[in-house]
């Protein structure tokens, strides 16, 4: 028999492992699911361990709250007095668990001498009958007593949520509101004691809200006997609201009618009827959640909810929302599509749940939707998130998401900083703040912001991957290696492999990246969608654009552009609903512009440009929020314009790109990508020697073209004058040699095709 059974969600395994180690170091015997032998029946083993353990420690987090398995284990432990609650991440507890104290380990870093661990160990020993404690084991209440307590707790939570919403809307949140909770009426005199207990516990629950003042019991009883009007309560004792309720029980069924009245004018601002059977407490709990909480939009902080947990909804909706969030965080196409489906399902049940509107806006931006233009996606996303902010003005994540869906305009820095100020534990807000800095070439600040995201979510790979690549760009190899070692130390094989793969990418070895990811894909097929976008990049670096496009599900036109084969303006018009969506795409204009010139169709491309924009200023304005995209296209666009007699426009294009790159050179070290961009721009400007010098720097530091610059640099229009120079050809050969070496690192091409489930081209 173990002293402790540990219940948790797999997303928290790294934190929980530290807790298990600390408890074992204190001399306790601890059982958790990693102790299950490979050959043992999983569910039966867990059930037996749960039944045998003296104490059950439930590790609460947002993921654990959303897990039916964790909640079931917690219920079983609570019913027979074995439950100890800890918080490994901040969260709001499920109904009926919030009345119990818990140990907050959200900021714990694994020290076994921490006083919180000592408290836990003592609590376990008390429950196991250790001689150190004189306390007696908790007595089990009668089943009827348990049911009544559950009904009371559910009712208290409902009333507390309702009052929080009505009293703390932004227009009235000028200070603590005063509420008089009138004695609840027992419709059957035999239930007087039960009703009095409900009333008293309700008063206690509401009084714990720091934004409310609850009038004392004696004063309210005295006032109630005077049969006053609501406005009299405002005049006599300064009450802003009256809460009144009547309770009726028939057998095992309880019904509570409750209403909230404003003392300003005597108007009823809320009322509801809550009912349920005492013989099925948890069904009653769900009904409370669905029929009451789901109708009440809780803003439990002045100005609106700050975190998801502050905004009330039904348990059903929150469960669906949690599943959607988990899918959305994976970031791959399939998961984003699933997240959108789940979010729409949640909003169909509860159209006022602000966090779901926020994440629906984010998901629309991230989805792969060929039938929608970039502008249409942005329009939908912005509308959804602004609606979310109308429902909850201080919802931190909504402020952050609004910046993301608009491609991080410079003005969004204020929104992102506001988001992390409201909720410093929002890892995604820190991720996006880092992405904003990165888009502005502020890579040191980006790496710092992504570090904050990692501190909040140590096993979430996007901030880790971005941080590694940013540290590589500023040539901080020590910090980069430390980040990789930190990931390995988590013991999570997927997370560790991802860190090593991105580390190889940052060190200029896409072949190793491809090899590591293919092995990871084989061992953990569930992560394939998450790694495939990086695989696409690695395949392009290695000179396999056709396979990269197949993996990404790209259409034949983009594949053709990558391979340099024929494409037409008519095809572009079919692919993009609006011409500006083509010109503001991250990849297509560079690829197509290169291919049109190579195939003698430069004039058609220039005509398409002029048909889309009134001039260079108009085009630059469309891309002012995405300077890196503009810089990559500028040399190719300028050459095409110049070839067709538009030299003045070509110079305007190059001048704007020059300003962006000069700023980048001021605020970040010269890395290989930046050097390659500067080289191409210098070539387009006619500064051939500078172009060669920057290209030499990039190649000397293991740079490989990624399609933004042609896989064969001789195909770049801006390099046309340099192709016959010996030093240019020497660099070209060196690139090919490095590419061949990286291919060897990756393994035979037939194995790559097989690993990706693709058939070799004929």
Buried (B, 14 or more C-beta within 10 A) or exposed (E): EBBBBBBBBEBBBBBBBBBBEBBBEBEBBBBBBEEBEEEEEEEEBBEEBBEEBBBBBBBBBBBBBBBEEBBEBBBBBBBEEBBBBBBBBBBBBBBBBBBEEBBBBBEBEBEBEBEBBEEBBBBBBBBBEEEEEEEEEEEEEEEEEBBBBBBBBBBBBBBBBBBBBBBBBEEBBEEBBBBBBBBBBBEEEEBEEBBBBBBBBBBEBBBEBEBBBBBEEEEBEEBBEEEBEBBBBBEBBEBBBBBBBBBBBEEEEBBBBBBBBBBEEBEEBBEBEBBBBBEBBBEBBBBBBBBBBBBBBBBBBBBBBBBBBBBBBBBBBBBBBBBBBBBBBBBBBBBBBBBBEBBBBBBEBBEBBBBBBBBBBBBBBBBEBEEBBBBBBBBBBBBBBBBBBEBBBBBBBBBBBBBBBBBBBEEBBEBBBBBBEBBBBBBBBBBBBBBBBBBBBBBBBBBBBBBBBBEBBBBBBBBBBBBBBBBBBBEBEEBBBEBBEBBBEBEBEBBBBBBBBBBBBBBBBBBBBBBBBBBBBEEBEEBBBBBBEBBBBBBBBBBBBBBBBBBBEBEEBBBBBBEBEEBBBEBBEEBBBBBBBBBBBEBBBBBBBBBBBBBEBBBBBBEBBBEBBEEBEEBBEBBEBBBBBBBBBBBBBBBBBBBBEBEEBBBBBBEBBBEBBEEBBEEBEBBBBBBBBBBBBBBBBEBBEBBBBBBBBBBEEEBBBBBBBBBBBEBBBBBBEBEEEEEBBEBBEEBBEBBEEBBEBBBEEEEBBEBBEEEEEE
